[in-house]
Amino acid sequence: MSDLAAVLYPSATGGSGATLSPLSAPVAPAAIAAPAAEAVTVAPEVAEHVEVVEPIEQPETVAEPVLDSRPKIDGWFADARETEPAASSITDYATFANADRPPTGIEIHDRAEFDLSLKAMQQAGLGQTTARAVFQTAMEAIRNPISTTSDAARSALQAQWGDKTDANLSIAKQQIDAIAKTWPGVRQMLDKTGLGNSPEFIKQLVNRAKR
């Protein structure tokens, strides 16, 4: 609606297990003080027979990029109409987004937050079929968080967008910023569900903005 390594949204809290979103700025890890070395005294008569061995430098471990592909997202948005009237109120979404009848496996703990998410879609001008695609995507990611990493997301998007990657990520970030004005919790949701790193979802944000 979670800068790829510095573009879409500032990371909220961590939660999905995914790395920072392509929509978020990387955060430098806190410095950890190394324990003080313990002094060792060697007797002079022994020192001349002691060989100093230099410590072996260990190679730095780098996490492998992970791409958790979700083709369902493309399918849901493919079913949305290209043009349709915007919803006049959140009640227009009641056939698929009703807090009193949540989807299987979903519990609505905060009715006000749920209504704010719907209000954000309505304010963004989403009609029923596009809003349904967004809702289905969010519910699926809540049930089964996306584990794509930031590096993998950027690589996947760059393979499609080429030199337009940064510009398109900026467009996606603008969409998130606009939604956050109505629903401040959107960034936390993207972070916890991993949607902020989903190439399919980011692509749909950009496609929607370019219509």
C-alpha positions as CSV (number, residue, x, y, z in Angstrom):
1,M,0.0,0.0,0.0
2,S,7.0,-1.8,4.3
3,D,13.6,3.0,-0.5
4,L,14.4,-1.2,-2.0
5,A,17.3,-0.9,0.4
6,A,16.2,2.8,0.7
7,V,13.0,3.8,-1.0
8,L,9.3,2.8,0.0
9,Y,8.6,3.3,3.6
10,P,10.6,3.7,6.8
11,S,10.7,0.3,8.5
12,A,8.2,0.1,11.3
13,T,9.1,-2.6,13.8
14,G,10.4,-5.9,12.2
15,G,8.1,-8.7,12.4
16,S,7.8,-10.8,9.2
17,G,11.4,-12.0,9.4
18,A,12.0,-10.2,6.1
19,T,14.8,-7.7,5.7
20,L,14.2,-4.0,5.2
21,S,11.8,-3.2,2.4
22,P,12.8,-1.8,-0.9
23,L,10.6,1.0,0.3
24,S,12.5,1.6,3.5
25,A,15.8,3.1,4.5
26,P,18.4,0.7,5.9
27,V,19.1,1.2,9.6
28,A,22.7,0.9,10.9
29,P,23.1,-1.8,13.5
30,A,24.0,-0.5,17.0
31,A,27.7,-0.8,17.8
32,I,28.6,-3.6,20.2
33,A,31.7,-3.0,22.3
34,A,34.3,-5.8,22.1
35,P,35.3,-7.4,25.4
36,A,38.6,-6.2,26.7
37,A,41.5,-8.5,26.1
38,E,43.0,-10.2,29.1
39,A,46.6,-9.4,29.7
40,V,49.0,-12.4,29.7
41,T,52.4,-12.3,31.4
42,V,55.1,-14.6,30.0
43,A,58.3,-15.3,32.0
44,P,61.5,-14.0,30.1
45,E,63.1,-17.5,30.0
46,V,59.9,-18.8,28.3
47,A,59.3,-15.8,26.0
48,E,62.2,-16.6,23.7
49,H,60.7,-20.0,22.9
50,V,57.2,-18.7,22.3
51,E,56.0,-18.3,18.7
52,V,53.3,-15.6,18.2
53,V,50.5,-16.9,16.1
54,E,48.3,-14.3,14.3
55,P,44.5,-14.9,14.6
56,I,42.9,-16.2,11.5
57,E,40.4,-13.7,10.0
58,Q,37.0,-15.3,9.6
59,P,35.1,-14.5,6.4
60,E,32.0,-12.3,6.9
61,T,28.8,-14.2,6.6
62,V,26.3,-12.7,4.0
63,A,22.7,-13.7,4.0
64,E,21.5,-15.1,0.7
65,P,18.6,-13.1,-1.0
66,V,15.3,-14.9,-0.7
67,L,12.5,-14.5,-3.2
68,D,9.1,-15.7,-1.9
69,S,7.1,-15.4,-5.2
70,R,3.3,-14.8,-4.8
71,P,1.7,-15.1,-8.3
72,K,-1.7,-15.0,-6.6
73,I,-1.3,-11.3,-6.2
74,D,-0.9,-10.8,-10.0
75,G,-4.0,-13.0,-10.5
76,W,-6.2,-11.0,-8.1
77,F,-5.2,-7.7,-9.6
78,A,-5.8,-9.1,-13.1
79,D,-9.4,-9.7,-12.1
80,A,-9.8,-6.0,-11.1
81,R,-11.5,-3.8,-13.7
82,E,-9.2,-1.2,-15.5
83,T,-11.8,1.5,-14.9
84,E,-14.6,1.6,-12.4
85,P,-16.2,4.3,-10.2
86,A,-14.5,5.0,-6.9
87,A,-16.3,3.8,-3.7
88,S,-18.5,6.5,-2.2
89,S,-17.9,5.0,1.4
90,I,-16.4,2.0,3.0
91,T,-19.8,0.3,3.0
92,D,-19.3,-0.2,-0.7
93,Y,-16.6,-2.8,0.3
94,A,-18.9,-4.6,2.8
95,T,-19.4,-7.6,0.5
96,F,-15.8,-8.7,0.9
97,A,-14.4,-6.6,3.8
98,N,-16.7,-6.9,6.8
99,A,-15.3,-6.9,10.4
100,D,-18.3,-8.9,11.6
101,R,-17.6,-11.6,9.0
102,P,-13.8,-11.7,8.6
103,P,-12.1,-14.2,6.2
104,T,-11.2,-17.6,7.4
105,G,-8.2,-17.6,9.7
106,I,-8.4,-13.8,10.4
107,E,-9.4,-12.2,13.6
108,I,-10.3,-8.5,13.8
109,H,-8.8,-7.3,17.1
110,D,-9.1,-3.6,16.4
111,R,-12.3,-2.5,14.6
112,A,-11.2,1.1,14.4
113,E,-7.9,0.1,12.7
114,F,-9.7,-2.2,10.3
115,D,-12.1,0.7,9.3
116,L,-9.2,3.0,8.8
117,S,-7.6,0.6,6.3
118,L,-10.8,0.6,4.4
119,K,-11.1,4.4,4.6
120,A,-7.6,4.7,3.1
121,M,-8.7,2.6,0.1
122,Q,-11.8,4.7,-0.3
123,Q,-9.8,8.0,-0.1
124,A,-7.4,6.6,-2.6
125,G,-10.3,6.3,-5.1
126,L,-10.4,2.5,-5.3
127,G,-13.4,0.9,-6.7
128,Q,-14.8,-2.4,-5.5
129,T,-12.8,-4.8,-7.7
130,T,-9.4,-3.1,-7.1
131,A,-10.1,-2.8,-3.4
132,R,-11.1,-6.5,-3.3
133,A,-7.7,-7.3,-4.9
134,V,-5.9,-5.2,-2.3
135,F,-7.9,-6.8,0.6
136,Q,-7.3,-10.4,-0.7
137,T,-3.6,-9.6,-0.9
138,A,-3.4,-8.2,2.6
139,M,-5.4,-11.1,4.1
140,E,-3.3,-13.7,2.5
141,A,-0.1,-12.0,3.7
142,I,-1.5,-11.8,7.2
143,R,-2.2,-15.5,7.2
144,N,1.1,-16.4,5.5
145,P,3.7,-13.6,5.7
146,I,6.0,-13.0,2.7
147,S,9.7,-13.8,3.4
148,T,11.2,-12.0,0.3
149,T,14.3,-10.0,1.3
150,S,15.0,-6.5,0.2
151,D,17.9,-7.5,-2.1
152,A,15.7,-10.2,-3.8
153,A,12.8,-7.7,-4.3
154,R,15.0,-5.1,-5.9
155,S,16.6,-7.7,-8.2
156,A,13.2,-9.0,-9.3
157,L,11.9,-5.5,-10.0
158,Q,15.1,-4.4,-11.7
159,A,14.8,-7.3,-14.1
160,Q,11.4,-5.9,-15.2
161,W,12.0,-2.2,-14.9
162,G,15.7,-1.7,-15.7
163,D,16.9,1.9,-15.3
164,K,13.3,2.9,-14.3
165,T,13.6,1.0,-11.0
166,D,14.4,3.9,-8.7
167,A,11.8,6.2,-10.4
168,N,9.1,3.5,-10.0
169,L,10.0,2.8,-6.4
170,S,9.7,6.5,-5.7
171,I,6.2,6.4,-7.2
172,A,5.3,3.4,-4.9
173,K,6.6,5.3,-1.9
174,Q,4.4,8.3,-2.8
175,Q,1.4,5.9,-2.8
176,I,2.3,4.6,0.6
177,D,2.8,8.2,1.9
178,A,-0.6,9.2,0.7
179,I,-2.3,6.2,2.3
180,A,-0.5,6.8,5.6
181,K,-2.2,10.2,5.9
182,T,-5.5,8.4,6.4
183,W,-4.1,5.1,7.8
184,P,-0.9,5.6,9.8
185,G,-0.7,1.9,10.5
186,V,-0.1,1.0,6.9
187,R,3.7,0.9,7.2
188,Q,3.6,-1.5,10.2
189,M,1.2,-3.8,8.3
190,L,3.5,-3.8,5.3
191,D,6.5,-4.6,7.5
192,K,4.8,-7.4,9.5
193,T,3.3,-9.1,6.5
194,G,6.3,-8.7,4.2
195,L,4.2,-7.0,1.6
196,G,6.7,-4.1,1.6
197,N,9.2,-6.5,0.0
198,S,6.7,-8.1,-2.4
199,P,7.7,-7.4,-6.0
200,E,4.2,-8.3,-7.1
201,F,2.5,-5.9,-4.7
202,I,5.0,-3.1,-5.3
203,K,4.5,-3.5,-9.1
204,Q,0.7,-3.2,-8.6
205,L,1.1,0.0,-6.6
206,V,3.0,1.5,-9.5
207,N,0.6,0.2,-12.1
208,R,-2.3,1.8,-10.2
209,A,-0.5,5.1,-9.9
210,K,0.2,5.3,-13.6
211,R,-3.4,4.8,-14.7
